[in-house]
Amino acid sequence: MANNKLLENLRVDLNISPDLQNLMDNHADIAPEATKLGLRRVTKAGSKQTKNRIKSLGLVKTGALVKSVRGSTTNKKSYIGTSLWYARFLEKGAKPHRIKARRAKGLFIFGKFVKSVQHPGVRPYEMFEDTFNDMQNRGEVQSLFYQGVMEAIEELSRR
């Protein structure tokens, strides 16, 4: 995703079984496409589970965050994230900090103008990271990838 820097450090490792590696080696001509389809299955499930986690954390006021969660897949990588500017603060949190008026004489807060205000910070929710850690701990990432690759090899072999 072009604007998404949210998950740049999140890494999910796939342990490919010797049987699956053998199968992919025997179908080397379609292995890259099969890998992409396997990753696409992981991406789709990860996006859905991330949306459910956001809802379960009560982070749904307008629904914009849930609606903005997107996934994309290349031949070797899977990306899930959002381009909403505030999502990184919900994912990683923010320390308490002072907000000052920059373009105006003051900020309009709680019905009055002030020159600055102390923001209390935001605790990290880690909705993206926790979703994938949970999926990996349950073996779901490997299982989804394996199912996707197997289906792709069967389908692509018939062509």
C-alpha positions in Angstrom: 0.0 0.0 0.0 1.6 3.2 -1.1 0.8 5.5 1.9 1.1 2.8 4.6 4.1 2.9 6.8 2.2 1.2 9.6 3.5 -2.3 9.4 6.9 -1.8 7.9 8.7 -3.7 10.8 6.1 -6.4 11.3 7.4 -9.7 10.0 5.6 -13.0 9.8 7.8 -16.0 9.1 6.4 -19.0 7.1 7.9 -22.4 7.8 7.4 -24.3 4.6 7.2 -28.0 5.1 9.6 -30.2 3.2 6.5 -31.8 1.4 5.3 -28.4 0.3 8.8 -27.3 -0.8 9.1 -30.5 -2.8 5.7 -29.9 -4.4 6.7 -26.4 -5.3 10.1 -27.5 -6.7 8.3 -30.0 -8.9 6.1 -27.3 -10.2 8.7 -24.6 -10.5 7.0 -23.0 -13.4 3.9 -22.1 -11.4 5.5 -21.9 -7.9 5.7 -18.0 -7.9 2.0 -17.7 -8.8 1.1 -20.3 -6.3 3.1 -18.5 -3.6 1.3 -15.3 -4.4 -2.1 -17.0 -4.2 -1.1 -18.5 -0.8 0.0 -15.1 0.5 -3.3 -13.6 -0.8 -5.2 -16.1 1.3 -3.2 -15.1 4.4 -3.7 -11.4 3.5 -7.5 -11.7 3.1 -7.9 -13.6 6.4 -5.5 -11.2 8.2 -7.5 -8.2 7.0 -10.7 -9.6 8.2 -9.3 -10.6 11.6 -7.7 -7.2 12.0 -11.1 -5.5 11.3 -12.7 -7.8 13.9 -10.0 -7.0 16.5 -10.5 -3.2 15.9 -14.2 -3.7 16.6 -13.6 -5.8 19.7 -11.2 -3.1 21.1 -14.0 -0.6 20.8 -12.1 1.6 18.3 -15.1 2.1 16.1 -16.6 5.6 16.3 -17.4 6.3 12.7 -16.2 3.1 11.2 -13.6 4.8 9.1 -10.7 2.8 10.6 -12.3 -0.6 10.0 -13.3 0.4 6.4 -9.8 1.6 5.6 -8.0 -1.6 6.5 -6.7 -3.0 3.2 -4.4 -5.8 2.1 -2.2 -6.3 -0.9 0.1 -9.1 -2.1 3.2 -9.3 -4.3 5.0 -12.5 -5.3 6.9 -12.6 -2.0 5.2 -10.2 0.5 1.9 -9.5 2.0 0.9 -6.1 3.3 -2.0 -5.2 5.5 -2.6 -1.7 6.8 -4.4 1.6 6.5 -3.5 5.0 5.1 -5.4 6.9 7.9 -3.0 9.3 9.5 -4.1 8.5 13.0 -3.8 4.7 12.8 -0.1 4.7 13.6 -0.9 6.4 16.9 -3.5 3.7 17.8 -1.1 0.9 16.8 2.0 2.2 18.5 0.6 4.7 21.0 1.8 8.2 21.7 3.6 9.7 24.6 2.0 12.7 26.5 2.9 15.9 24.6 2.1 19.6 24.3 0.0 20.8 21.4 0.6 24.5 20.4 -1.3 26.7 18.0 0.8 27.1 14.9 -1.3 28.8 12.2 -3.7 30.7 14.4 -3.5 32.7 17.6 -5.0 29.9 19.6 -6.7 26.5 19.7 -10.5 26.3 20.3 -10.8 23.6 23.0 -13.9 22.9 25.1 -15.5 26.2 24.1 -12.6 28.6 24.7 -9.4 29.6 23.0 -6.1 28.5 24.4 -2.5 28.9 23.2 -1.5 25.3 24.0 -2.9 22.2 25.6 -1.3 19.1 27.2 -2.3 15.9 25.4 -2.3 12.9 27.8 -1.0 10.4 25.2 -2.6 7.3 23.8 -1.9 3.7 24.9 -0.8 1.3 22.1 -3.5 -1.0 20.8 -1.3 -3.0 18.5 -4.3 -4.3 16.6 -2.3 -5.2 13.4 0.7 -6.8 15.2 -1.4 -8.7 17.8 -3.6 -10.1 15.1 -0.7 -11.6 13.1 1.1 -12.8 16.2 -2.1 -14.6 17.3 -2.6 -16.0 13.8 1.0 -17.2 13.7 0.9 -18.7 17.3 -2.3 -20.7 16.3 -0.5 -22.0 13.1 -3.2 -20.2 11.0 -0.7 -18.3 8.8 1.1 -21.6 7.8 -2.2 -23.4 7.3 -3.8 -20.7 5.2 -0.6 -20.3 3.1 -0.4 -24.1 2.6 -4.1 -24.3 1.5 -3.7 -21.4 -0.9 -0.6 -22.9 -2.5 -2.2 -26.3 -2.8 -5.3 -24.9 -4.4 -3.2 -22.8 -6.8 -1.0 -25.7 -7.8 -4.1 -27.8 -8.6 -5.8 -25.0 -10.5 -2.7 -23.8 -12.4 -1.7 -27.4 -13.2 -5.0 -27.9 -15.1 -4.3 -25.0 -17.4 
